[in-house]
């Protein structure tokens, strides 16, 4: 039911031409779509009950995101409803959960997570963004890059080094000392680079202290990584459907391209890759509920392999469209560009491989990702 | 559709593991771990143990001796079975013709065959492919001409696995030459000791004898040996080939291979020998990902209900991926062996332990034989090119 409602929304209110018009600012920017999504209950769907949520979880997010992937949705739903929300939940700060989550659920707030340093890195060691104690709170200094949803967010969750660890702070986007440089990525999504200079924040703005900050961010990142992989599943599936439709109507040498065995087999190989990717998303959804090592293994396997599959499936989809696939007016190339962006978000493939290898030998389950206990994963038939 | 792993599923998996640990003879497991096909004696002995437990035919209908497990339980069983290095029970009998007899055979035929199959007393082989009918199976030419209460079979089958120690062969044969190719076929059970039936071995590139040619020269069999209706066997064959596809994902074998690779790599590390390539760990991780994905895909196919076209596509995808993964794990093992993979070993070398030619590690004969034979995995069970055609038709043909 959730899936059908999101699909209908995309079909009726976010077709490709509509999307392009929004990018061109032929439609003035605003929260109209965001509010409509909130009214349909999508922000609330994956949120736990006590915070205005509908008591769902990552599976509901994955269903929504898969449909968003089909439609190349640009609204920062993943950034707010998954990345920020899961970071807030993992911080275990009841104060911030009560303050922020219901407002996210009802669509009145967008929240971004600013964790990449100014040079785009996420260092294992100390961050260059710092928090220094002052009277009444902290002073934040530093730069953050590629903040998803950062162009329109009401609040930023900012990572900053403090007392030898990383703390998380909730900072108002329009607070003194916060400046933003918005721009678009190659997939047209809107992000911002942020600068914090002499940015004074009160004590209670600390979402998470340095003893727990790294952990809370990691949980948020893992949820977001699985989320973007769910998006890529939808993108790949839609890309394949578009390609099949194109091949059936495109005629050369007196016949439809879809009559040629090589084209049929190429499409079959793309489906096989997609099916592999879909299974890894399911494993990762199951893994999100497990303890840290199993979760990390499942998420890293998923992010590494699904982004690779998306690049090849959607790249091949461009190829299979011939020259048409290379034009900006035609949707298929935009799916390919989304895959390129997704590979670099929430940990690159190489970073996830490194994490997976660092966990070698730490889990006894033959690596199948659901041994540690009861779990559930919702899937479409096949 | 929701898949859930419950507490009782977790307990079931542990029960399976405990049973296998207690009852699978170490010698049989060791042989399997090395990569050798079990002898008929070993396989039959192990089949008996499973039969006593009631686990000889998990996917058969319960009324014919199946276990009635849920798809999740069947899946967990297959995982633990593979991890324990347990040898497969006879595939043609238990996975192929057995389910066909359960579904399409007369009660008389079921009474004659299902019991002996279930307890491992009789062994079947599959007579489908012919020299002129490989991927184009409907082009088969073996004829079964009706003569009173009998059929007379003339023709030839090829690539028949284990015909050299089977008791029965189930054949696709042409009973109506006038009909369209798919419409004139019947499935008939023939005893391997029938007069006029000859078996000739084929040696494959692993220097082993797995497959054979089987010749039918005026072989008389009772018409009562026919499974189901005359001329309806194409649909039975499709049913049978559908059963085969989840099996052909080879999840159990793949998990065993991954374990073996890790053991071999660990031995090299302990012996301070270099690993074959600097990207070894990444290659192994990539294999992990694809085997994990395949396992979840098997589970999804097992749990799927309805929507036959997508199911057909997903099942064919399992076979293609399973075959590629078998070759990839084999390649990694071969890379770990390096020059130890070079000598042309014989079967006797399998049990020799040390002192092999070329200073080879004792695992070499089994690894090499298994790798060479795994080259067939893209070919048998419906070649991967046929599977790709099935995927396209299932998903995209109008």
Contacts between the chains, C-beta under 8 A, distances in Angstrom:
chain1	res1	chain2	res2	distance
A	244	B	395	7.4
A	244	B	396	4.4
A	248	B	396	7.7
A	248	B	398	7.6
A	258	B	396	7.1
A	261	B	389	7.5
A	264	B	388	7.0
A	264	B	389	6.6
A	264	B	392	3.9
A	264	B	396	7.8
A	265	B	385	7.1
A	265	B	388	4.4
A	265	B	389	7.5
A	265	B	392	7.2
A	267	B	391	7.8
A	267	B	392	5.9
A	267	B	395	7.7
A	267	B	396	6.5
A	268	B	387	7.7
A	268	B	388	3.8
A	268	B	389	7.5
A	268	B	391	3.9
A	268	B	392	5.2
A	269	B	388	7.0
A	271	B	313	6.3
A	271	B	317	6.6
A	271	B	391	5.6
A	271	B	395	6.2
A	272	B	317	4.7
A	272	B	320	5.8
A	272	B	321	6.2
A	272	B	391	7.3
A	275	B	297	5.8
A	275	B	314	6.1
A	275	B	317	4.9
A	276	B	290	6.5
A	276	B	293	4.4
A	276	B	294	7.5
A	276	B	297	7.3
A	276	B	321	6.8
A	277	B	293	7.6
A	278	B	297	7.9
A	279	B	292	7.6
A	279	B	293	4.1
A	279	B	294	7.3
A	279	B	295	7.8
A	279	B	296	3.7
A	279	B	297	4.6
A	279	B	300	6.8
A	280	B	289	6.6
A	280	B	292	6.9
A	280	B	293	4.9
A	280	B	296	7.3
A	282	B	296	5.3
A	282	B	300	7.3
A	283	B	292	5.8
A	283	B	293	7.3
A	283	B	296	5.3
A	286	B	5	7.9
A	301	B	285	7.9
A	301	B	288	6.8
A	301	B	289	4.6
A	301	B	292	6.2
A	304	B	289	6.7
A	305	B	286	7.6
A	305	B	289	4.5
A	305	B	290	7.4
A	305	B	293	7.0
A	353	B	282	6.1
A	353	B	285	6.2
A	356	B	285	5.4
A	356	B	288	7.9
A	357	B	281	5.4
A	357	B	282	7.3
A	357	B	285	6.0
A	360	B	281	7.4
A	366	B	79	7.0
A	366	B	83	6.1
A	366	B	255	5.4
A	366	B	258	7.4
A	366	B	259	7.7
A	367	B	258	7.8
A	367	B	288	5.1
A	367	B	291	7.7
A	367	B	292	5.7
A	368	B	79	6.9
A	368	B	292	5.8
A	368	B	295	5.5
A	368	B	296	7.9
A	369	B	292	6.2
A	369	B	296	8.0
A	370	B	5	5.6
A	371	B	10	7.8
A	371	B	13	7.8
A	373	B	5	8.0
A	373	B	10	6.7
A	374	B	4	7.2
A	374	B	5	5.5
A	374	B	6	5.6
A	374	B	7	5.6
A	374	B	9	7.7
A	374	B	10	6.7
A	375	B	4	7.5
A	375	B	5	5.2
A	376	B	2	6.2
A	376	B	3	6.9
A	376	B	4	4.4
A	376	B	5	7.2
A	377	B	2	8.0
A	377	B	3	5.6
A	378	B	1	7.6
A	378	B	2	5.3
A	378	B	3	7.6
A	379	B	1	6.4
A	379	B	2	7.9
A	379	B	3	6.5
A	379	B	300	6.0
A	380	B	1	7.2
A	381	B	1	5.4
A	381	B	304	4.8
A	381	B	305	6.0
A	381	B	306	5.9
A	381	B	307	5.2
A	381	B	310	6.9
A	381	B	311	7.5
A	382	B	300	5.9
A	382	B	301	6.5
A	382	B	304	4.5
A	382	B	307	6.5
A	382	B	310	4.5
A	382	B	311	5.2
A	382	B	313	7.8
A	382	B	314	4.6
